[in-house]
Amino acid sequence: MRTGVIVYFVGEIPVGENMDVGAEVKRLQPDADRVEIVSRNAGHFDVADAWWSLTATGMQRIHCMIGEMNAAGGFLLKGMALRLCG
C-alpha cells in the first residue's frame, strides 16, 4: 500500500533556502512514498489540495502532520500523524 504524507507548516518556510523538506520528512517517516507541503509561501495552499494531489497519484494511505521551523534553520514535526484516508 502506497503512503503519502502531507506536512502543514505553521509559520513560513524561508524563501531562498535550499532545504529539501521532502527528503527530511522521508528520513523522519521512512514509509512515505510521496510528500506534499502545505504552507503560506511554498507548496500547496491547503490540505484538501495536497490530499487531492496524493490521491490522484495513487496513494492509498495518507497522513497529515504539522511542521514548524526551528531556530537552527531545520524543522520539527509536531504531534502525531492524522490519517486522512485508507
C-alpha contacts under 8 A as a table, 3 or more apart, distances in Angstrom:
res1	aa1	res2	aa2	distance
1	M	59	M	7.61
1	M	60	Q	6.18
1	M	61	R	7.06
2	R	32	A	7.73
2	R	33	D	6.21
2	R	58	G	7.22
2	R	59	M	4.99
2	R	60	Q	5.60
2	R	61	R	6.33
3	T	31	D	6.69
3	T	32	A	5.16
3	T	33	D	5.34
3	T	34	R	6.87
3	T	59	M	5.43
3	T	60	Q	6.20
3	T	61	R	4.72
3	T	62	I	5.73
3	T	63	H	7.78
4	G	32	A	5.43
4	G	33	D	5.71
4	G	34	R	4.82
4	G	35	V	5.77
4	G	36	E	7.73
4	G	54	L	6.32
4	G	59	M	5.76
4	G	60	Q	7.76
4	G	61	R	6.25
4	G	62	I	4.71
4	G	63	H	6.39
5	V	32	A	6.18
5	V	34	R	6.40
5	V	35	V	4.84
5	V	36	E	6.32
5	V	62	I	5.65
5	V	63	H	4.86
5	V	64	C	5.78
5	V	65	M	7.41
6	I	35	V	5.90
6	I	36	E	4.88
6	I	37	I	5.82
6	I	38	V	7.12
6	I	47	V	7.32
6	I	50	A	6.71
6	I	51	W	7.37
6	I	62	I	7.39
6	I	63	H	6.15
6	I	64	C	4.60
6	I	65	M	6.20
7	V	35	V	7.46
7	V	36	E	6.39
7	V	37	I	5.01
7	V	38	V	6.05
7	V	64	C	5.90
7	V	65	M	4.94
7	V	66	I	5.60
7	V	67	G	5.99
8	Y	37	I	6.21
8	Y	38	V	4.69
8	Y	39	S	6.13
8	Y	47	V	7.33
8	Y	64	C	7.22
8	Y	65	M	6.13
8	Y	66	I	4.83
8	Y	67	G	5.83
9	F	12	E	7.04
9	F	13	I	7.61
9	F	37	I	7.40
9	F	38	V	6.08
9	F	39	S	5.11
9	F	40	R	7.99
9	F	66	I	5.86
9	F	67	G	4.60
9	F	68	E	5.61
9	F	69	M	7.89
10	V	39	S	7.14
10	V	66	I	7.02
10	V	67	G	6.23
10	V	68	E	5.36
10	V	69	M	7.80
11	G	39	S	7.56
11	G	40	R	7.50
11	G	68	E	6.90
11	G	69	M	7.48
12	E	39	S	6.70
12	E	40	R	6.26
12	E	41	N	6.50
12	E	69	M	7.70
13	I	39	S	7.35
13	I	41	N	6.80
13	I	42	A	7.05
13	I	69	M	7.10
14	P	17	E	6.07
15	V	41	N	7.90
19	M	74	G	7.86
20	D	23	A	5.52
20	D	24	E	6.45
21	V	24	E	5.11
21	V	25	V	6.11
22	G	25	V	5.21
22	G	26	K	6.16
22	G	34	R	7.85
22	G	35	V	5.62
22	G	36	E	7.52
23	A	26	K	5.09
23	A	27	R	6.21
24	E	27	R	5.02
24	E	28	L	6.35
25	V	28	L	5.01
25	V	29	Q	5.71
25	V	30	P	7.86
25	V	32	A	7.98
25	V	35	V	7.36
26	K	29	Q	4.82
26	K	30	P	4.94
26	K	31	D	7.26
26	K	32	A	5.82
26	K	33	D	7.93
26	K	35	V	7.71
27	R	30	P	5.52
29	Q	32	A	5.88
32	A	35	V	6.87
34	R	54	L	7.61
36	E	43	G	7.17
36	E	44	H	7.49
36	E	50	A	6.00
36	E	54	L	7.68
37	I	42	A	7.38
37	I	43	G	5.03
37	I	44	H	6.08
37	I	50	A	7.29
38	V	42	A	7.02
38	V	43	G	5.34
38	V	44	H	4.67
38	V	45	F	5.78
38	V	46	D	5.86
38	V	47	V	6.44
38	V	50	A	7.08
39	S	42	A	5.49
39	S	43	G	6.15
39	S	44	H	6.58
39	S	45	F	6.30
39	S	46	D	7.60
40	R	45	F	6.59
42	A	45	F	7.98
44	H	47	V	7.45
44	H	49	D	6.36
44	H	50	A	5.94
45	F	49	D	6.93
46	D	49	D	5.51
46	D	50	A	6.64
47	V	50	A	5.13
47	V	51	W	5.98
48	A	51	W	4.94
48	A	52	W	6.11
49	D	52	W	5.19
49	D	53	S	6.33
50	A	53	S	5.06
50	A	54	L	6.31
51	W	54	L	5.18
51	W	55	T	6.18
51	W	62	I	7.55
52	W	55	T	5.18
52	W	56	A	5.94
53	S	56	A	5.20
53	S	57	T	6.44
54	L	57	T	5.26
54	L	58	G	6.61
54	L	59	M	5.55
54	L	62	I	7.63
55	T	58	G	5.22
55	T	59	M	5.13
55	T	60	Q	6.88
56	A	59	M	7.50
59	M	62	I	6.75
60	Q	85	C	7.06
60	Q	86	G	5.25
61	R	83	R	7.38
61	R	84	L	7.50
61	R	85	C	5.67
61	R	86	G	4.55
62	I	83	R	5.82
62	I	84	L	5.43
62	I	85	C	5.64
62	I	86	G	6.92
63	H	81	A	5.75
63	H	82	L	5.33
63	H	83	R	4.35
63	H	84	L	5.69
63	H	85	C	7.74
64	C	81	A	5.51
64	C	82	L	5.04
64	C	83	R	6.35
64	C	84	L	6.87
65	M	77	L	6.73
65	M	78	K	6.99
65	M	79	G	7.33
65	M	80	M	6.83
65	M	81	A	4.93
65	M	82	L	6.47
66	I	77	L	5.77
66	I	78	K	5.35
66	I	79	G	7.08
67	G	75	F	6.57
67	G	76	L	5.55
67	G	77	L	4.47
67	G	78	K	5.85
68	E	75	F	5.43
68	E	76	L	5.36
68	E	77	L	6.56
68	E	78	K	7.26
69	M	73	G	6.54
69	M	74	G	5.92
69	M	75	F	4.23
69	M	76	L	6.38
70	N	73	G	5.73
70	N	74	G	5.63
70	N	75	F	5.25
70	N	76	L	6.78
71	A	74	G	7.40
83	R	86	G	7.86
